[in-house]
């Protein structure tokens, strides 16, 4: 069995800042859309752009809702464990998302204000009863970066208007999903490179120790996020995206996605 990788750590203050920054970028993009753009379909569970943006707001205010509930007795899920557990969950329509109404600007503004007021003062080790298990607040905030980055890209795909990504939020999402792959397909025979944010070893087989690895996969951050969440297939990426794969074991298609396409991330 390959040695277990040390869990990656994330700076809670930087994560909080990244969540707010990415939420603001989603808000800015949404405010520039007309009714036709807001009613356009998305690749996320058949939802409209309006519903997708409302869902992004609710993903952030979920922090507040969970902090209002009693803390569970012990941690059950880490960041990497969250990714694995989420892939097994269905994707129910959030009742609050469905009832969000049309005031998206106000919804996003309130989401930011509630998050900033509550998450900034709660201790990072406070446990939250999330739907996949008890998590530390500081870990759950990391998952909010993943959520917002992925759905910002969904918004771009739906509207054709590029939505910017906060660098810290993007780096966090890339690293979480890379570590999720390494946990799903443990080993040292393939090196996955996602410059400038992450390099992980994965896939069972002969372990590389020095020199140039015999099996290397390299891609850019957004292509990786699309692959890891099922927005893009391996074959599609090889054909049209900046993805290179060299070596007999470098085909990662059997291990992707690490989060299902239709799942709430």
C-alpha positions, -999 to 999 in steps of 0.1 A, spaced: 0 0 0 14 35 -9 23 58 19 -5 80 31 -1 116 20 -1 143 47 -33 163 48 -30 197 32 -36 227 54 -54 259 44 -51 293 60 -86 301 75 -82 339 71 -73 336 35 -101 311 29 -127 335 44 -114 363 22 -114 341 -9 -151 331 -3 -162 367 -2 -140 377 -32 -154 349 -53 -190 356 -43 -185 393 -53 -173 382 -87 -204 360 -92 -225 389 -81 -209 413 -105 -214 389 -134 -251 383 -124 -258 420 -122 -248 424 -159 -273 398 -172 -308 407 -185 -339 386 -180 -330 364 -211 -296 357 -197 -309 348 -163 -335 324 -177 -309 306 -198 -302 269 -190 -270 257 -173 -251 225 -172 -257 222 -135 -286 199 -128 -309 215 -154 -311 247 -135 -314 282 -150 -288 308 -146 -310 325 -120 -313 293 -100 -276 287 -103 -267 321 -89 -293 318 -61 -277 284 -53 -243 300 -51 -256 325 -26 -272 297 -5 -240 278 -6 -224 307 13 -253 313 37 -252 276 45 -223 285 68 -246 308 88 -274 282 90 -250 255 102 -235 278 128 -270 284 142 -274 247 148 -259 227 178 -224 215 172 -220 177 167 -199 158 192 -170 149 170 -155 155 136 -164 129 110 -153 143 77 -122 161 65 -119 182 33 -108 152 13 -135 131 29 -161 157 19 -152 152 -17 -156 114 -15 -188 116 5 -204 141 -17 -200 120 -48 -223 94 -32 -251 119 -24 -280 128 -45 -285 164 -56 -318 176 -41 -331 211 -51 -324 233 -21 -358 247 -9 -342 281 -2 -328 282 -37 -361 274 -52 -377 301 -31 -350 327 -38 -372 349 -60 -359 373 -85 -339 398 -63 -306 382 -70 -286 413 -62 -302 416 -28 -298 379 -22 -261 380 -30 -256 411 -10 -273 396 21 -253 364 17 -220 383 18 -231 404 48 -243 374 68 -213 354 60 -189 382 69 -206 389 101 -209 353 113 -179 334 98 -154 360 108 -160 356 145 -167 318 148 -136 297 157 -122 276 130 -125 244 150 -162 248 155 -180 217 143 -208 219 118 -234 192 110 -231 192 72 -251 168 51 -221 146 46 -210 145 82 -196 167 110 -168 191 97 -147 218 112 -158 253 101 -123 259 86 -127 228 65 -162 237 54 -151 271 43 -126 254 20 -155 235 4 -173 269 -2 -144 280 -23 -148 248 -44 -185 254 -47 -182 291 -59 -153 284 -83 -171 256 -100 -204 275 -103 -186 306 -116 -173 284 -144 -208 270 -149 -220 306 -152 -194 313 -178 -204 283 -198 -241 292 -197 -238 329 -206 -207 330 -227 -195 359 -206 -162 350 -187 -167 352 -149 -134 360 -132 -119 337 -105 -103 350 -73 -68 335 -74 -69 322 -38 -103 306 -44 -92 290 -76 -60 277 -60 -80 262 -32 -105 245 -55 -77 230 -77 -59 216 -46 -90 201 -30 -99 183 -62 -64 171 -69 -61 157 -34 -95 141 -39 -81 123 -69 -51 112 -50 -73 98 -23 -96 81 -48 -68 65 -68 -39 63 -43 -4 54 -56 27 69 -70 28 59 -106 13 90 -121 22 126 -115 -6 151 -120 6 187 -125 -18 217 -124 5 247 -125 9 269 -107 -12 254 -79 -8 217 -74 12 186 -80 0 152 -67 10 116 -71 -17 91 -78 -27 57 -93 -14 24 -81 17 10 -97 55 14 -98 64 45 -77 86 72 -92 115 83 -70 138 105 -91 143 122 -125 115 127 -149 84 107 -140 74 81 -167 37 90 -164 28 126 -163 -5 144 -167 -5 182 -170 -33 207 -175 -44 242 -165 -66 249 -134 -100 254 -151 -96 223 -173 -87 203 -142 -118 216 -124 -140 207 -153 -125 172 -155 -127 166 -117 -164 177 -116 -176 159 -148 -181 191 -168 -155 178 -193 -146 142 -202 -111 129 -206 -115 124 -243 -129 159 -248 -100 174 -229 -74 155 -249 -91 167 -281 -98 203 -274 -83 214 -240 -48 221 -228 -42 186 -215 -11 165 -220 -8 129 -208 24 109 -213 32 73 -203 14 40 -203 -5 47 -170 -13 84 -177 -50 78 -187 -70 90 -157 -104 85 -173 -112 56 -150 -108 78 -120 -128 108 -131 -148 127 -122 -140 129 -85 -173 148 -80 -203 139 -101 -215 164 -126 -250 167 -113 -240 169 -77 -240 200 -55 -203 207 -49 
